[in-house]
Every structure is written in structure tokens, then in C-alpha cells.
Amino acid sequence: MMAVRTTYTVTGMTCGHCVKAVTEEVSKLAGVQEVNVDLESGQVTVLSHQPLSEEDVRAAIDEAGYELVGATG
């Protein structure tokens, strides 16, 4: 099965706690294998078994207290 890598742009993250919160929430989504957060750029790269619903990712990031502003495949 091919893995899918998607990069999301998230605003509002300012520290290590932010990174941990986003990583934890996004990791809960079905099919997610890996979550990498780059605090400086606000990029969240997600490796998953299948394409994720942007709505689901937005909800997870929202749950962590931040805002999803964009996504690139």
C-alpha cells in the first residue's frame, strides 16, 4: 500500500507544547503513520495510509487549539 504525504500550514503554534498538542491530535486520525511539525514554518507534514479528509485534519488541529490555513499534496 502506498503511503500518502500531505503538508498542512497551521497558524498559532509558538512553542514545543503547541507541536506536541498538534502531533497528538493529528496522530489520532485513522491511517496516520507519522506527523512531523516544523514550528518555524508552521508546516505539519502527515504520512498516512490513505488520503485524509481535510475536514478531519482541520478538526484535529482545531481541537489542539490552532488553525489549518492550507494543504498541499
MDAnalysis code that builds the backbone (N, CA, C; Angstrom):
import MDAnalysis as mda
import numpy as np

u = mda.Universe.empty(219, n_residues=73, atom_resindex=np.repeat(np.arange(73), 3), trajectory=True)
u.add_TopologyAttr("name", ["N", "CA", "C"] * 73)
u.add_TopologyAttr("resid", np.arange(1, 74))
u.add_TopologyAttr("resname", ["MET", "MET", "ALA", "VAL", "ARG", "THR", "THR", "TYR", "THR", "VAL", "THR", "GLY", "MET", "THR", "CYS", "GLY", "HIS", "CYS", "VAL", "LYS", "ALA", "VAL", "THR", "GLU", "GLU", "VAL", "SER", "LYS", "LEU", "ALA", "GLY", "VAL", "GLN", "GLU", "VAL", "ASN", "VAL", "ASP", "LEU", "GLU", "SER", "GLY", "GLN", "VAL", "THR", "VAL", "LEU", "SER", "HIS", "GLN", "PRO", "LEU", "SER", "GLU", "GLU", "ASP", "VAL", "ARG", "ALA", "ALA", "ILE", "ASP", "GLU", "ALA", "GLY", "TYR", "GLU", "LEU", "VAL", "GLY", "ALA", "THR", "GLY"])
u.atoms.positions = np.array([
    [0.847, -1.202, 0.000],
    [0.000, 0.000, 0.000],
    [0.880, 1.249, 0.000],
    [0.540, 2.189, -0.847],
    [1.305, 3.429, -0.924],
    [0.989, 4.342, 0.263],
    [2.013, 4.976, 0.752],
    [1.790, 5.964, 1.808],
    [1.545, 7.311, 1.136],
    [0.753, 8.139, 1.763],
    [0.430, 9.459, 1.234],
    [1.046, 10.501, 2.160],
    [1.797, 11.445, 1.582],
    [2.394, 12.517, 2.382],
    [1.700, 13.830, 2.024],
    [1.139, 14.484, 3.025],
    [0.457, 15.756, 2.812],
    [1.023, 16.781, 3.788],
    [1.242, 17.993, 3.305],
    [1.749, 19.052, 4.176],
    [0.658, 20.091, 4.384],
    [0.425, 20.408, 5.647],
    [-0.587, 21.392, 6.019],
    [0.104, 22.608, 6.604],
    [-0.488, 23.792, 6.397],
    [0.030, 25.004, 7.013],
    [-0.895, 25.357, 8.175],
    [-0.282, 25.520, 9.348],
    [-1.047, 25.756, 10.571],
    [-0.569, 27.055, 11.220],
    [-1.511, 27.881, 11.646],
    [-1.138, 29.127, 12.323],
    [-1.413, 29.018, 13.813],
    [-0.660, 29.795, 14.596],
    [-0.894, 29.888, 16.031],
    [0.064, 29.080, 16.884],
    [0.906, 28.243, 16.264],
    [1.841, 27.432, 17.051],
    [3.067, 28.283, 17.405],
    [3.422, 28.281, 18.691],
    [4.537, 29.134, 19.119],
    [5.612, 28.416, 19.936],
    [5.340, 27.162, 20.361],
    [6.297, 26.516, 21.260],
    [6.230, 24.998, 21.157],
    [7.063, 24.340, 21.910],
    [7.103, 22.882, 21.927],
    [5.786, 22.260, 22.355],
    [5.090, 22.915, 23.257],
    [3.792, 22.399, 23.701],
    [2.808, 22.371, 22.529],
    [2.858, 23.427, 21.695],
    [1.995, 23.514, 20.510],
    [2.266, 22.331, 19.583],
    [3.543, 22.065, 19.360],
    [3.962, 20.960, 18.495],
    [3.412, 19.648, 19.025],
    [3.546, 19.439, 20.336],
    [3.080, 18.204, 20.978],
    [1.554, 18.062, 20.841],
    [0.831, 19.157, 21.064],
    [-0.633, 19.129, 21.001],
    [-1.111, 18.781, 19.593],
    [-0.532, 19.432, 18.588],
    [-0.920, 19.173, 17.198],
    [-0.557, 17.746, 16.809],
    [0.651, 17.312, 17.177],
    [1.107, 15.960, 16.850],
    [0.165, 14.919, 17.458],
    [-0.203, 15.106, 18.719],
    [-1.087, 14.155, 19.405],
    [-2.459, 14.073, 18.748],
    [-3.056, 15.217, 18.458],
    [-4.414, 15.220, 17.878],
    [-4.426, 14.629, 16.468],
    [-3.475, 15.035, 15.630],
    [-3.449, 14.543, 14.247],
    [-3.109, 13.052, 14.223],
    [-2.277, 12.604, 15.162],
    [-1.896, 11.184, 15.231],
    [-3.089, 10.276, 15.528],
    [-4.146, 10.836, 16.124],
    [-5.336, 10.050, 16.470],
    [-6.175, 9.697, 15.244],
    [-5.977, 10.410, 14.132],
    [-6.781, 10.162, 12.938],
    [-6.449, 8.795, 12.352],
    [-7.464, 8.118, 11.864],
    [-7.284, 6.778, 11.288],
    [-6.335, 6.818, 10.097],
    [-5.379, 5.900, 10.092],
    [-4.473, 5.777, 8.961],
    [-3.193, 6.581, 9.060],
    [-3.115, 7.468, 10.067],
    [-1.915, 8.303, 10.198],
    [-0.750, 7.470, 10.717],
    [0.385, 7.538, 10.011],
    [1.574, 6.792, 10.404],
    [2.583, 7.690, 11.120],
    [2.671, 8.927, 10.661],
    [3.720, 9.803, 11.162],
    [3.279, 11.260, 11.032],
    [3.642, 12.077, 12.020],
    [3.334, 13.504, 11.985],
    [4.615, 14.260, 12.300],
    [5.013, 15.164, 11.412],
    [6.196, 15.999, 11.647],
    [5.778, 17.453, 11.621],
    [6.091, 18.177, 12.705],
    [5.715, 19.583, 12.808],
    [6.970, 20.443, 12.766],
    [6.988, 21.422, 11.859],
    [8.074, 22.395, 11.797],
    [7.523, 23.694, 12.368],
    [7.910, 23.975, 13.595],
    [7.378, 25.125, 14.327],
    [7.637, 26.444, 13.602],
    [8.853, 26.637, 13.085],
    [9.218, 27.908, 12.449],
    [8.370, 28.229, 11.227],
    [8.141, 27.222, 10.380],
    [7.388, 27.470, 9.148],
    [5.886, 27.249, 9.313],
    [5.504, 26.573, 10.413],
    [4.096, 26.260, 10.614],
    [3.630, 25.101, 9.740],
    [4.585, 24.349, 9.193],
    [4.243, 23.222, 8.325],
    [4.062, 21.952, 9.153],
    [2.964, 21.250, 8.897],
    [2.699, 19.971, 9.547],
    [2.639, 18.938, 8.424],
    [3.611, 18.033, 8.399],
    [3.656, 17.013, 7.357],
    [3.137, 15.706, 7.935],
    [2.150, 15.133, 7.255],
    [1.498, 13.920, 7.733],
    [1.694, 12.793, 6.725],
    [2.158, 11.662, 7.213],
    [2.294, 10.462, 6.398],
    [1.146, 9.542, 6.805],
    [0.338, 9.128, 5.824],
    [-0.829, 8.297, 6.132],
    [-0.995, 7.184, 5.110],
    [-1.788, 6.178, 5.474],
    [-2.032, 5.036, 4.597],
    [-2.894, 5.417, 3.398],
    [-3.766, 6.410, 3.589],
    [-4.630, 6.857, 2.503],
    [-4.830, 8.359, 2.653],
    [-5.280, 9.027, 1.581],
    [-5.512, 10.472, 1.711],
    [-6.480, 10.748, 2.863],
    [-6.181, 11.765, 3.643],
    [-7.035, 12.124, 4.775],
    [-8.049, 13.178, 4.336],
    [-9.182, 13.181, 4.976],
    [-10.173, 14.223, 4.725],
    [-9.638, 15.511, 5.344],
    [-9.594, 16.581, 4.547],
    [-9.092, 17.856, 5.082],
    [-9.957, 18.307, 6.259],
    [-11.244, 17.959, 6.209],
    [-12.161, 18.294, 7.307],
    [-11.717, 17.637, 8.619],
    [-11.305, 16.361, 8.524],
    [-10.852, 15.628, 9.712],
    [-9.576, 16.241, 10.279],
    [-8.659, 16.585, 9.383],
    [-7.392, 17.176, 9.815],
    [-7.652, 18.547, 10.430],
    [-8.523, 19.316, 9.801],
    [-8.877, 20.649, 10.321],
    [-9.470, 20.515, 11.730],
    [-10.345, 19.532, 11.914],
    [-10.978, 19.316, 13.217],
    [-9.944, 18.939, 14.275],
    [-8.973, 18.089, 13.897],
    [-7.930, 17.672, 14.840],
    [-7.055, 18.862, 15.240],
    [-6.698, 19.681, 14.258],
    [-5.852, 20.852, 14.532],
    [-6.630, 21.877, 15.353],
    [-7.918, 22.009, 15.061],
    [-8.805, 22.895, 15.806],
    [-8.900, 22.431, 17.266],
    [-9.016, 21.120, 17.447],
    [-9.097, 20.503, 18.777],
    [-7.836, 20.825, 19.590],
    [-6.697, 20.885, 18.886],
    [-5.432, 21.198, 19.554],
    [-5.321, 22.693, 19.854],
    [-6.207, 23.494, 19.251],
    [-6.237, 24.924, 19.541],
    [-5.581, 25.796, 18.485],
    [-5.417, 25.264, 17.271],
    [-4.749, 26.017, 16.209],
    [-5.603, 26.028, 14.963],
    [-5.137, 26.711, 13.915],
    [-5.949, 26.844, 12.722],
    [-5.224, 26.341, 11.488],
    [-5.904, 25.480, 10.738],
    [-5.388, 24.978, 9.465],
    [-5.689, 26.039, 8.410],
    [-4.649, 26.515, 7.727],
    [-4.875, 27.555, 6.718],
    [-4.622, 27.072, 5.300],
    [-4.066, 25.874, 5.133],
    [-3.848, 25.391, 3.786],
    [-3.263, 23.989, 3.785],
    [-3.323, 23.341, 2.608],
    [-2.778, 21.994, 2.474],
    [-2.197, 21.822, 1.078],
    [-1.110, 21.060, 0.996],
    [-0.535, 20.713, -0.297],
    [-0.233, 19.232, -0.298],
    [-0.480, 18.583, -1.438],
    [-0.276, 17.149, -1.551],
    [1.167, 16.740, -1.509],
])
